[in-house]
Each structure stands twice: as structure tokens, then as C-alpha cells.
């Protein structure tokens, strides 16, 4: 079993104008370390060149997002950061999935 097999994740749907824009995956690396991966939909990919490149992983964000932390101590802080990043690309709302 690899480390990634042990991770727990929660996914949130992020919508724009009632259409799915992206899926935010918050991954628990251990009880005090969380990271996120943003999985864009075709709609989201059309909004930004960053989203066109595929999933945005907080471990490997482009240098344009240098102010975004890579790992978070709380799940909610991780989700907030991911939501802020997606909302900076375009206006949207998220719902738990």
C-alpha cells in the first residue's frame, strides 16, 4: 500500500451560473496536514490557461500563485484557499459533493 492509498479526501463541486465549473478535492495527508487539487471541467478550462493545463495541485502550483500555501493544518482552511484560488479565476459558488 502506498501513502496515497491511505489519504482521505472530500470533494466539493464549484458551480458558476448553475453549471459545474470545477471540483475541489481536499486531501487529508494526516490529521494536521491537508492539501487540495482543483479538477477543472471544460467550462472551467475555458476560463483560464492555468485550468486548461489540467488539475491544479496545491503541491505544484504555478509561480503565479506563490502566495498560496502548499499544505494546511485544517481542512476548512484548505478548502477556503482552494475556493479563493478558483474564485480569482472567475465568479462561482461551491456546494459539498
Secondary structure as GFF3:
##gff-version 3
##sequence-region A 1 97
A	DSSP	alpha_helix	3	6	.	.	.	ID=ss1
A	DSSP	beta_strand	8	16	.	.	.	ID=ss2
A	DSSP	beta_strand	19	30	.	.	.	ID=ss3
A	DSSP	beta_strand	33	40	.	.	.	ID=ss4
A	DSSP	alpha_helix	42	47	.	.	.	ID=ss5
A	DSSP	alpha_helix	49	52	.	.	.	ID=ss6
A	DSSP	beta_strand	56	57	.	.	.	ID=ss7
A	DSSP	three_ten_helix	58	60	.	.	.	ID=ss8
A	DSSP	three_ten_helix	63	65	.	.	.	ID=ss9
A	DSSP	alpha_helix	75	89	.	.	.	ID=ss10
A	DSSP	beta_strand	93	96	.	.	.	ID=ss11
###
